[in-house]
Amino acid sequence: MSIESSDDFVKKTQNELFKEAVTGKPKPQYILKRPLDIAAADGLLYIIDSVAPHVHVVDLVRRRYFKFGYRFEGKLVNPAGLCVDENGRVYVSDRGRNSIIIYDAFGLYQSEINLQGITTQLSGITTDPKGDFIYALDRGGIDSDFHQIVKLDQQGNVLNRFGKRGSEPGEFNLPMDIAMGTDGLLYVLDTGNFRVQVIDNNGIALHSWGSAGNGFGQFGLPRSISLDGDNNIYISDAQFGNIQIFKADGTLLMHIGRLSQTDKPGNYSLITGISTDKRNNLYILDQYLNKLEIFKKLTDAEQQTLIQTQ
């Protein structure tokens, strides 16, 4: 399916439908305007949008919308990335506060980890499955050598810092996003070096793949990374308007999408955040076409059925 506003998924009562028929349709609660990043867990989709510093929630199970991160100590300033652990906790890296803000699954503020003096320009964020350890990505910027991963515990203690600016193994250049695989390894989208680096949780670089170019397995403007339950790696590329899917060793499996300013399924003009869930569904944001598209990954049996019917 494709979602452009809350009207595309919110279930309305008969009274609400009758009122709309009499007085006209009201403005949707949420319209995707400049969606930046997304995290999916248990039927809940958490979206940050460049227009308003909130976390917008698409509840596909209950078919409702709500938002959080706009008041009191949990108020966001300039959110840059987010993720969800297995306990349902939502972690938001806020570049404006230079902090990580932690909420429960329904947006109740839990805690803040202040990173003043530690990071300069927060970007992607991930955790181990249980959320015992948090890995915050610092993209540094063009005037900084702090292009690094910061490993923290739930109390906000800095346990380790990996990397610096450069192109050698274990070094980064404007890294954009980070995710942990089912193998317990960290997959870092090292955007300025046009590659993916695989790092263990002690900061040791194991291997990498990718280069600048427009060929298969190459990158133009990689923006976001996500891993599914089979440890396949999905990487969005704003220049190509697609998502390339790789095996954990860097072997290219396939790509999804095409570059176009025409709003049709599978067309993307400025692709940004992507996410996968436990069912291996894929969620794709487009910042120019202002939409969220959802893809289902076929099982082997479904693939065989599809082949037989063609």
ABEGO torsion letter per residue (X at the ends): XBBABAAAABBBBAAAAAAAAAAEBBBBABBBABBABBBBBGGBBBBBBAABBBBBBBBAAAGBBBBBGABEAABBABBABBBBBAAGBBBBBBAAAGBBBBBBAAGBBABBBBABGABABBBBBBBBAAGABBBBBBAGEAABABBBBBBBBAAGBBABBBEBBEABBGBBBGBABBBBBAAGBBBBBBAAAGBBBBBBAAGBBABBBEBBEABBGBBABBABBBBBAAGBBBBBBAAAGBBBBBBAAGBBABBBEBBBABBBBGBBABBBBBBBBAAGBBBBBBAAAGBBBBBBBBBAAAAAAAAAAX
